Each structure stands twice: as C-alpha cells, then as structure tokens.
Amino acid sequence: MRGNWHIVAISVAAGALNTMFNQMIIPIMFIAWLVLLYVTKRLRKLLVIISFLCFLFFSYYIPTISNQFETPPNESIRFMSGTIKGNVQFTDKMLQFQFLDKQKNDLYLVHYYLSNPSQSNKELHTRIYTGAVCTIKGRAMQLEGSRNPGEFNYGRYLAEKGIRFRFEMTSLEDVQCEGTSPLHNIYQLQTRLKEKVSAVYSEHTSSWVHALVLGDDSKLSEETIDMFQRWSLSHLLAISGLHIGLIVGLLYFISIKLGILTKEKADWLMIVFLPIYAIIAGGEPSVWRASLMVLLFILLSKWRMYISTVDGISIVFILLIVLNPSLIYHVGFQFSFLVTFGILLSSAWIAKSPSLFISMLRISFISQMIILPLQFHYFYIVQPLSILLNVLIVPYFSFVVIPLMFILAIMVYLPVIPNLIDIVFKKLMTSVIQLINYIDQVANYPWIFGEVPFLFGIIYYAVFICGMMFAQSGRLKRSFYYHTMAVFIMMILLIRPYFSSEGTVTMLDVGQGDAFIIELPYRKGVIMIDAGATFHFQDEKISDKVYRQVLKPYLHVKGIYEIDAIFASHEHVDHVGSIPYLIQDFRVKQVLVSTFYPNEYWMKDVEIKRVKSGESWKIGDHVFNVLAPSIDQKDANENSLIIQSEFAGLHWLFMGDAGKPSEKILLEQNPNIPVDVLKIGHHGSKSSSDKDFINHVQPKYAFISAGIKNRYGHPAPEVIATLHEAGIFVFQTPQHGAVIYRYQEGKQNNRLFQSYLQIEP
C-alpha cells in the first residue's frame, strides 16, 4: 500500500460523494477511473479490489442527511436523562450543550436563554460539566431548516453533527448532574486561558490571540470576518498546519535546544500535548488534520517506518472519516484536505519556482483554484483578485502575525513586555486591516455565479487536473490551454441566466414584512417589490438580519449582482428597511416610490423616481402599471403603491399594505381590473381584503407574507376564511416559506407555483 494510500483516500471520498449527491455519474466515473488505472498497469488487481470495496463501504457508511427533519417522539414538557457531550457554552445570555439521551441514544442540542442572569445561575453552572450524567427538564423540538433559497440551513448544520432534535430547558433549577470527564478539565483550561488573555491584552490584540491560538474568532468584528471571507482569506482565521508547525517547532526548540528534554522525551511530550491542544484550539477538522499528521510521523519514526507526506495525509483523512463519518459534511474539513492535497500533489511544480514570490503565487493559485467548485457550492461567489491579495497577506500572517500570537500566548504571565508588544501589534494590524479595507473598497468586483450544477464540478476538476499535470511535466503551453478552458467554463456559468427562457416571481419569507423578487426571462431585468427588514427592540434601529440571512443569500444563489428597479410600496421598515443595504452591496439602478413617499436618508445614494397613479413603467420589455395611490390619504399604509403586471398570461396585483379604503378607491377607478394572483394587502390583516373586493377581482391565487406566530395575529382568520370561501389557493410564508412562480416566456401552459418547503396550499 505504500505510495498508494491516496488511491484509497480518493475511493473513500468518491463513496462519500456518492452518498452526499446521489448522482449516477459518480460511480460511473469512479469505475471508469479504476479500469483506466488497471488497464494502463498503474494499479495492481488487489489495489483495484480494495479501492472498489472502500467505495462501496463508504457509500453506505456515510450518513445521509435529509432536509426533512423528524418530529420528536414527545414534544410535551418532560424530564430527560443522559450525558453531556462536548463543551458547555455558558454566557450572560445562554447556556447550551449537546446531550446524549440515555433511553434512545439520540443526540440533542440543549439550550436555555437567560434574560436576567444572576449569580445563582453561575453557581448552578459549576455542576454542569462535560461528561456529567444529568436529568434535565424541558421540551423537545424539531430542527428548523431554511425557509428561503440560499438561506443558511441551521437544522441541516446540526443534523450533519449528528444532532437529531433540539431541547429547550424550562428551568435551570430542575437540572440534576453528577460526575464529569477528563475533557471538562481541558475545556476549563481553555476558558482560563481566554480569560487571562483578555485580561492582559487589549481587546484588539486579545481577539486575534483567541482566533489564531485558541480557535475562537467570535471576538473579531463581523466586518473583519466578512471582509476576509469576501477575499478568500478566511483560511488565515482557522488554525491549520501552519499553526501546528509553528507550535511544534517552538516546543521542540524550547525543550531540546535549551537542554530541558531529550529528543525521545520531547516526542512523547508532543504525543501528549497535540491532542490536548487540538481540543483547546476548538477541535476543528483543520486542527485535527495537522495534529494527527505530526503524531503519525512521530509514531512511525519511533517504529522506524517511513511514508510519504501524501500517504500520511491520506491515512489521516481515512482515519478521521472512520472515526466520525459526519465530518465529511464539514466545510472546513473539505477545504482543509482539498487544499492540502492540491499543494502536495503540485509540489514538484511549486519547487521549480525561480523565486520565493513566484512560489507563493503558485501556492496561492493552487489553493484558490482547487476549491472553486466548493466555493461556488457554498457561497456562490468568488473574488478573482483574491489570488494576488493572498500573495500579499499570507506571508504577513505566516511570518509575523501567527508566530507573534503564539509568543503573546506564552508570555501572558510575564510583566511589562507583553504590553509593549501589544501596542506595536495593534498599530501594525490596524494598518494592515485598513489596507485590506481600502482594497475592498476600490477593487471589489466579485463574480456571482449562483447555484452551480454538480456536473460543472466534475468537468472543472477534470480540466484543472489535466492543466496541473501538464504544468508538472513542464508542458506549459498545454497547461495554459487547459487553465484557459477552466476560465471559459466559469464564464459560461456567469452568462447562463442570459440564455434562460425561464422567469420567476418569488415571495421571500422575510418574517413580518414583504420582499418580492422578479427575474425576467433571459435576465432582461431584475425587479424587487419591497425589501423588508426588522428592527432592534432595544434602540429601535433597523436590523440587517433579514438582509444578511435572506435577501443577500437569495440574490447570490440566483447569480444576481444588478437590480434594475425596486418598487418601494411605502415607508414602513417591514417593507423598505433592507433597501439601504441593497444599495451598498449591489448595483441598484433606481428606486420607485409614490409621490406621497417622504424623503429618507438613503435616497441620496440612488436614483429616485416618483411615480403617479395611471403611469406605466417599462423595465426591459416588461410593463408594470401603477394603479395607486391617486390621492393622499394621510396614512402610510393607505398610500401604498399598488402595482399590476402580467407574467405568462397571469395578471398579478401587488397591494403593499393597502387596506379597505384603498381597495374601494381602486375598484372605483379600475372596475374591470384583471387579477389572477393577488398579493394580499397588509400581511392578511383584517383591515384589508374586504369580502366585496375579493369577490369582485376573483383571483385564483393569493400570496400572504407574514411572520410565524407574529404578535399581530396575521393573517387574520377572517381573511383566510374569505379567501377559502371564494375558492382561492392561498400561499402564506408562515406555512410555505418562500413561494416561487416559474414560467417560460411565451408559454402560458408552462407555469408552476412552488413552495420552498414543498407544502401544498
């Protein structure tokens, strides 16, 4: 097997992909690959058989994760006994831990929110340890998935960790725990180190020590994390092989060069220390990968066995999957191993670099290019200039920041000196962050690809690997052709929407608010009707939560970077609160408001057009008719824009928050208005959707956007009863999540209403 462990690792990965994507092309290509290797005599028959058996085994061994989550067997308040797993997270607001139910062996995520934490709560926490056997009281709850395309699926994220249900504790007083485990002492050490670092260093410096030494980036600002993610620098915030290499080298230097330990004893120190540090550093896959690699080579050297680095990382990959098959779903696990494999397999090409700069450029090129399909799959976006920025920033982190953070962590108990380093580092790091921020402002031209077909990843990797093989062999002209082909494939992905005859009208689930996104066929236009938001109850400031979690991900998953127009129905936050964020991150050509819409601060950042009742606006080749407001009713809701348009033979009427007075005026001025799809006014409030109005316009479908269990009781039972009595199909976001209407240009018999949660109206 020596020298061929990567073949087995690829077979394991292929089996995992077969389970994850369930695409017939995966086993076909895997078998074809094995046959090719056997026919060309690159593999012996025994290794082919082993590889095929690994593929079959891991196709069944890897757990299948469904987006349909189980309902707990008992949702009433009850007692549950079991064992606390993993770290116990305890803050001023929340207590959270994983809990293994003793009766059914199910893993729960237990949480309890503290509105006014007291000292007694913290004293009670001293009995809640990792490994403790406990009895807790609360209610089991179903995992919650995403409700919109592109939205982060938290329920699936938990399911990928093996968690089946959530459990909400009703009281801390009912918790009874006994015992602990050795892991608790390690987590306590981690907590004390964090507290000491925070006490000694400034908030700025301690946040970087926490991130780069202790694996906790929660102290870094959201702006910094977002900026690093945009520019593919997130790997610098994750503890990886570089960090482990530095700490191993530092410990060996201190123990051996200073004569404290012999080489043999230093090796045993590493064998004991590295697993402990991997847990302290957050236990992320990249940490375990690097730590296990070092441990493997130390143990093999003691047994006088020697293998290649590629074999070593292959063995670690297989070992981690065997121990925890759910790891294959972890994004960090996938990125970490893929980049490491790519660099190792391209080591000969990198070694031929004429200078250190070219070497760094090649490493950055391989690291970015090999993860592109994963980046498209998870984030739908790539920054083409990130390769160059990585060449500038990675050496700074590698040779300055990361070593300095470990030194500061070690020196945390020394007087004076750490404070001086703290001051210097703070100034230096602030300057670098400002530089990245400046580049982000002047050179931020991302490519937004949208959802990428699985077949693209297969074709891309085939082309990219061929290009790298030719680069390795020195046939640079051929390599250039293949890499040009890879870029060409990406260009095809970018222009896909401009060749699609499909159009969509999507009612997004933004909670208690409205947000419709219309995509015309052949990307002739992208139009929004409202872009709602929520606000913070403490200071009543507009929150960007809806924008970050729903609107922006949806636009990215659809490959949208330009919005031709936003119709802002009226000035309430639940309809227009996200417009300022859209203007900041996307190219918004114009915002259309009524003549009675008040001036707002964000209006200076975009072209504003005031529209009147009776006007028609053409976007692309599509017409939107403005039917109201015709008079100022001195009320924001009643002054809502009412928009009418037609999509593939269906007439749509968007009512904003217009109520019964506006409905009456609308019918007086437009008695023969055609309506097939009615966006119900004011989230289904009883102040709108008068029975006479509904019976007059006679829509076939009704759309209602409202929050789940909202405090206003929307939609009102009376409104739902009126709609059902009229025989209207009702789509409402609390039940259906986002609702998408798909149509083909010019084909009235090719239309489809689809609930994102796959629930019929």
N, C-alpha and C positions, 0 to 999 in steps of 0.2 A: 504493500500500500504506500510505501514511502515515495513521495513525489507525486502521488495521485490523489491525495486527500481532497484536493479542490474539485475533482470529478465527483466524489461522493457528496461534497458540500453543495455543488450545483444540483445534484439529483435531489437532495433534501429540499433545496429552495424551490425546485420545479414542483415537487409534491405539495409544498405549502401553497404555491401559486395556483395549483390545480384546485385546491380546496377554497382558496380565497376568491377566485374569479369564476371558477366553474366554466371555463372556456375549452371547447373541444380542441382548439388549436394547440393548447399547451401539451397534452400527452402526445399528439401527432408530431409536433416539432421535437419533443424530448426523445421519442423513439427514433425519429429520423437522425437526430444528432448522435445517439448511441450507435446506430447502424453505420453511420459515416465513419465514426472513430474506429469501429471494429474492422470495417472493410479496408480502411487505409492503414490498418495494423498499428494504430496508435494506442489501442487498448486490447488487453487480453480478454478471453472469453469470461474468466472468473470475475474480473472487474466490471464487465458489462452486466453480468448477472447481479452482482452486488448493487450496482447503481440502479438497475431496474427495480430490484426489491426495495431499496430505500425510497424510490419514487412512490411505489405502491403503498408502503407502510406509512409514510408521512402524509400521503393524500388522505388517509383515514385518521391518522394520529392528531393532526392539526384540528382544533375545534372549529366548527362552522359557526359564524356569528350572524345572527339574523337581526334585521331592523324591526321585527315584530317581537316585542318583549312580553314575557309571561306575566300573567296576573298572579300576585301572591296567593297562596292557598288560604290564608286567613288575614283579612285586612282590618279586623277589629282590634281594639287595644288589648294587648296581651303581654304576658311575660315570656321571655326567650332566654335560653341558657346556651352558653358556648364559650369560645375562646377568642380573645382579642388578637388580631393578626396585624403585623406591620406597625408603623409608627403611629402614636396617638397625637393628633394635632389639636392643640388647645390654645385658643386665642381669647381676646377680650369679647369676641362676638360668637365664637363657635367652638364646639367640641365635636371631633369627627375621628372615626377609626373604622377599620374593617373587622368584621365579626363573623366567625365560623359557627353556624348553628349546629349544636350537638345532635339534635334529633334527626335532621335530614341532610346534614353535611352541606348546606347551602351557604354561600358567602354573601354577606350583607354589607352595605355601606351605611354605617350608623352615624347619625348627626343629631346635634341638639344646639339650637341657637339661643344665645344668652343676650337678652335685651338690656339687662342691668346687672352685669356680673358683679358678684360680691366675693369677699374673702373666703366665705364658706364654700363657694363653688371651687375655688382654687385649692382649698384644703381637701375637698372631696376628690379632686383630681389626683391627689397623691396616692389614692387607692386604685386608680385606673391605669394599669401598666400593660405594656406589650407582653403577651403570653399569659395574662391573667385569665382565670376562669370566672366568668361573670354571669349574673342574671340581670337582665335589663327589661324595662317596661316601655312599650310604645306601640306604634302601628306600622306594619309592613306596607310598603308602597311599590308600585310598578316603576320600572325605569322609564325615564322620559326621553324620547328621541327628538330629532329635529322636526320642525314644522314647516320648513321652507327649503327649497333647493339651495344648496351651498352652505346652509347653516351648520355650525358645528354640532355634531350628534353626540351629546354628552352621554346619553344612555348607551350607545354603542361603545363609546370610550370605556365606560365602566364594565360593559359585558366583555370587552377584549381583555380586561384584567381578571376575568373570572367571576365578577360580581353579578349575582342574579337579581337581587332586589335591594331597595333602599329601606331603611328602618328609622323612623323618626321617634326619638325618645320623648316621652311626655314630661318626665321629671328626672332630675339628677338624684333626687333623694331616694328613688327606688332602685338605684344601682347598687348591686352587691358583688364585690370582686374579691378573689383570693389568689395569691401567688403571683409569679412573674416569670420572665425568661431572661437568659443572658443578653438577648437583643435589646432589652429595655435599658441595660446599663450603657450599651453603645449609643442608643438614642439620647440618653441623658447626657453623655459626654458631648454629643453633637450640640445639644441645647446649651450646655455650659460654654462651649467654645463660641457659639454665636453670640451669647450674652456678653462674653468677655471682649470679643472683637468689637461689638457695638459700643461697649463702654470705653474702650481705649482709643479707637479711631473716630474720625469724623463720619458723619452719615454717608458722605460721598464715597470715601475710601472703604468703609466697612461694607457697603453694598457690593463692591467689587470683590472683596475678600470672601464674602458669603457666596457669591456666584461662582468664582473661579477656584475656590479651595473647598468650600463646603456644599457646593452643588445647589444652592438656593438663590435663584435670581429674582425672588419676589420683592427684594428691596430696591432693585433697579427700577427706574422710571418706565412707565408704559411707552413713552415717546422713544426712549433709547432702545427698548426691546423691539418695538415696531420698526424702527429705522434699521436695526441690524437684520431683521427678518426681510425687509424690502430689498436689502443689498446682499442677501445670501451670506451674511456674516454671523448668523445665529450659532454656527458650529463653534465660534470662539467663546460663546457663553456656556457651552456644555463641556463638562470635564471629560477629556478623552485621552488618547495615547500620549499626547504631548505632556499633559499634566502629570500622568503617571510616570512617564520617563523622567521628568524633572524631579519629582519627589523621590523616585528610586535612586537616581544619581546623587541627590543631595544626602540621602540616608547612607548610601554606600561611602560617600566621601567622609561624612562625619564619623562613621563607625570604623572604617578601615584606615583611611589616610591619617586620621588623628590617633590611631592605635587603640581605640576603645574595644573593638571586636576583631576577631579573626574573620577571614573570608567565609568560612563554613558557618560560623555563628551569625554573621551578617545575612547569609542566605536564609537561615531559619527565622531570623527577625523579619525578613521580607515575607516569608510564607505565612507568618502570624499576622503581620501588620496589614498587608494589602487587602485581605477580605474585610478587615475591620474598617479600613479607610474607605473601601468601596461602599460600605453601608453608611458611614458618616457623610460621604460625599453625595448622598441621595440615592444610591443604588441604581442609577440609570444604566441602560444597556452599554453605552459607550464606556462607562467606568469599568463595568464587569469585563467587557471585551479586553480592554487594555490590561487590567489587573490579572485576569486569567492567562493572558498571553505571557506575562512576565513569570507568573507562577509555573506555567507549563514548562518554560525553558529552564527555569531554575531546577525543577524536579528532574527533567530529562538530563540535564548536565550532571546531576548527582548520580543518576543511574547510567551515566556515560552513553546516553542515547542522543543522537543529533538529527534534527529535521530542519527543513527549510522554513522560512518565515511564512510562506504561502500555506504549507502544510499545517503550521501552528495555528494560524487564524482560521483555517478550515475546521480543524479539530475543535477549537473553541466555539465556533459557530454551531457545529453539530451538537456539542455538549449542552450549550445554552438552550437550544430548541428542545432537546430531550428532557431537560430538567423543567422547562417552562414553555410549553408549545404556544401559549398565548403571546409570547414575546414577539413572534413573527408579525403581529399586527402593530407593534410599537413603531411609530415613525422614526424615533431616534435610533432604534435598533437597525432598521432598514438603511437609513442614511449612513450610519457609522460603518457597517460592514461593507456596504457597496463602495463607499469612497476608499476604504482601506484596501479592498480587493483591487479596485481600479489602479490605485497608486502602486501597489506591489506588482501587479501584472504588467505595468508600464515602466518598471524600474530601470530597465535597460535603456529605454528612450530618454528617460529623465537623466540618467547618468551620462549620456552623450552631450549634455548641455554645455556650451562653450563658456558659460559664466553662471554665477550664482543667481543673477537676475533672471536669466532665461530658464534656469532650473525651477525657480519659484513660479515663473509664468506658466511653465508646463504643468507643474503640480496643481496650480490654480485652475488651469484649463481642464485637466482630467477630472478634478474634484467637482467642478461645476457641470461639465458636460455629462458625466456618468449618472448624475442624479436628476437630470432634466425631466425625464418621464415621471419620476416620483414627485418632483416639484409641481409639475402640471397637474398630477392626480390629486394632490392635497391642497395646493394653493392657487392653481390656475394662472399663475403669473410668473414672469421671470424678468430680471433686470439685466439686459445684455452687457452693460458696462461693469457688472459686478466682478467679472474676472480680473479686470485691471485694478479695481479697488481692493480686492483680496490680496493682490500682489503687494500693495502698499501697506495694508493694515495687518495682515497675518504676521509678517516679520516683527512688527512693533509689539504685537501681543506675545509672540513666541519668545522673543529675546529680552523683552522689557517687562511687560505687564504681568504675565503669568509667573515668571521667576520671582518678581517683586512681591506678588501677592502671597506666595508661599513663605518668603522671607518674613513678611509682616506677620503672617500667622504664627510662625515660630517665635518671633520676637515680641509677641503680645504681652509677655510677662516682664519685659525689660523696661527700665525707666528712660525717659527723655528721647532716646534715639528713634523709637518708632514714631513719635510725634513729629520729628523733623522730616522723616521720610514721608509721613502722611501729608504734610504741607506741600512738599515738592511734587508728589504724585498727583495730588488734587489739581494743582495748576497745570501739570503736563497732560493729565487725562481730560481735563476740561477743554484744553486747546485741541486735542485730537477729536473729541466729540463734536466740537464746533466745526472742525474741518469736514467731518463726515456729514454734518448737518448742512453745511454750505454746498457740498457736492450733491446732496439730496435735493436741495432747492434748485440748483442750476442745471443738473444733469439727470433729473428723474424722468426718464422716458421708458416706462415698463412696457413689456409686451404681455397683453392679457389674452390668453389662449382659450379660456373657457374649459368646459368639460372635454376631456380628450379620450377618444376611443381606445380600448385595450390593444387593438391591433396596431395602433401607432407605436406603442411602446415596443412591440415585437420588431417592427420594421426599423425603428430608430436604433435599437441596440444592435441589430444585425449590421446596419450600415456603419454605426460608430465603431463597433469591434473590428470590422474589416479595415476601417481607416486607421485604427491604432495598430493593427497587425502590420500594415504596410509601413507605418511610421517606425515601428520597432525594427523592421528589416532594412530601414534606410531608403525605402522607395517612396520618397516624399511627394513626388508628383501624383502617384496613385492615391496616397493618403489624403492629399489636398482634394482630389476629386470626390472621395467618399465623404469627407467632412463638409464639403460644399453641398453634397446631396443631403446631408443631415440638416443643414441650414434651410435648404429648399423644402424639406418636409415640414419644418417649423413654419415656413412662410405659407404653405398650403393650409396649415391649421389656422393661421391668423385670418386668412381670407375666406374660410369656409362659410361664414354667415352670409357673405355677399353672393353666394351661389345657391342659397337655400330658398326654396319657394314657400317655406313654412313661416307663418306669422303666429304670434301668440299675444294673448291678453292675460296677464297674471295678477290676481288679487293676492298680495302677500299677507301673511299673518304677522302683523306688527303689534298685536295686542289691542289695546283700546285706542285704535287710530285707523287711518286709511293710507294705503300705498298701492297704486296700480302701476304696472309697467307694461307698456305696449311695444312689441317689436314687429315692425312691418316686414313683409317678405323681402328677400334679397337685401336686408339691412338698409332699406330705403329711409328708415327713420326709427328712432327710439324715443318714445314719449312717456312721461310719467304724469299721472293724475294724482296729486298729493304725495307727500313723503313725510309721514307722521313720526313723532318721537314721544318720549315720556319726559318727565322732569323729576329732579331730586326733591323729595318732600321736605328735606331739612332746610334748603335755601331756595327752593322753587326754581332752580336753574335748569335749563334744558339739558337732558342727558343724551350722550351719544351712543347709548347702549343699543337702541334699535338700529341705528346706522351701522355700527360695528358688527353686530351679530346677525342682522337680517339683510339690510339693503346692500351694503358693500359686498358681502359674500355672494349674494344673488347676481349682482352685476358682473362680478368676476367669473362665476361659474357659467354665465352666458357669453363671456368674452366681450362685454360691453365696456368701452372706455370713453364714449362720447354720447351725450344725451341731447337730442335735438330741441326738446322743449319740455318744460314742467308746467302743467296747469296747477296753480295753487288755488284751491277752491275758496278758502277763506283763511283768516289769520290765526286760528287756534293751533296750539302746539301739536296736538294729535293729528294734524293734517299737514303742517309745513315745518315742524321742528327740525327735521333732518336736512332741509334744503341747504343751510349754510355748510354742512359737512360735505354734501354732494358737490357744491361749488368749489370747495377746497381741493377735493381729490379727483374729480372728473371734469372733463370739458363740457360744461353746460352752456349751450348756445343762447338760450333765452328762457325766461320765466314769465308766464302769462297770468295776470291777475285781473280782477274786475276793477271797474272804475271807482268802486267804493272801498277798495282794499287800502288800509293805512300804510304809510311808509314805515319800513323796518330797516334795521342796521345793515342787514346783508344785501340790501338792494343795490348798494354801490359797487358790489363785486361782480355783478352780472347784468346783462341787458334785460331790462324790464319792459314789458309791453302790456298796456292796459286794454282790455277787450270789452266790447259792449254787447248787449243782447241783440241778436239778429246778425252778428258778424260770423263769417266762416274763415277758418284758418287752414291753410294747406301746408302739410308737412310731408315732404317727399311728394308723392302723388295722392296722398290721403287727406280727406277733408274732415275737419272737426267743427261742428256747428255750436255756437254759443247761444243758448236759449234763455239764460237768466244770469244775473239779476237785471231787470229792466228799470226798477225803481229802488231807491234807498229805503230799506225797511228799518233802519236804525238798529239792526241786530246782526251780529257776525254770522250766525247760522243761516238766517233767512236771506242774507246777502251772498250765499254760496254760489259759485259758478255752477251752472248746470250745463253739461256737455253732452252732445249727441253725436254718434258716429256709427258707421256701418263696417262690419268685418265679415267678408264672405257671405253676404246675404242676411246676416243677423244684425238688427238695429239695437244699439246699446245706448242706455241713458244713465249718465253718472250724476247723482243728485247731491253730492257733497254732504253737508249737514242740513240741507233744506228741509223745512217742516211743512205742516199742513197749509199755512198761509201761502207759502211759495208754490206748493203743488196746485192750489186753486188758481193762482195767477198764471201759472204755466199752462194749465188747460184752457183758460180763457183766451190766451194768446196763441196757443197751438192745439186746437181741439182735435186735430187729426194726426197727431204725432205718432209715428210707428215705433213700437217698443217690443223687442223680443227678449232682451236681457236688461233687467233693471238693477242698478246698484242702489240698494235701499238707503234712504236718507238717514243721517244721524245715528248710524250703527244699529238701526232697528228700534229706536226709541219710540214710545207710544205718542210722542209729539209729531211724528211723521207717519207716512204710509197710510193716509186716510183710506178707508174702505172704498169710498166712491172713486178715489184716484186710482186705486189698484184695479177696480172693476172696469174703469174707463180705458186705461192703457193696455190692460190684459197681457202682461209679459208671460213668456214661457218659463223663464228662469229668473231667480232673484239672488243677488250677491249681498251678503252682510259681513262687514268687518267689525269685529268686537273682541274684547279681551276675555280670556277664560275666567269665569266667576268674577266678572268686574263688579265694582261696587254700585254701578248704576242700574244693574239688572238688565242690561242689553244682551240680546234683543228681547223686547217685551213680549210676553206670552200672547198678548192681544194681536200683535203684528204677525207673529208666526201663525196664529190661528187664521187671520185674514188671508195670508198667503196660501195656506194649505186648503182653505175653503175654495179658493179660486183655482186650485189645481196646479199651482206653480211649484216647480222644483226649486228648493231653497238650498243654496250653498252658504255656509257660515263658517268663518275661520275657527271659532271655538271647537267645532266638531270636525271640520275637514282640513284644518291647516290651510296652507296656500292652495288656491284653486287656479288651474291653468286651462285656458281655452286655446286649443290649437286649430289652425285652419290652413288650407292650401290656397294660394292665390288663384282666383277664378274657378274654384271647385266648391260649390255650395253643398255637395254631397260628401265632402271630406272634412268633417268638423268633429271635434272631440272636446268634451269637458272632462277634466281630470283632477281629482282630489289628491294632493300630495300624500295624504295619509291613507290613500286608497280606500276611502269610505264613500259609499253611495249616498246621494242626497235623499 
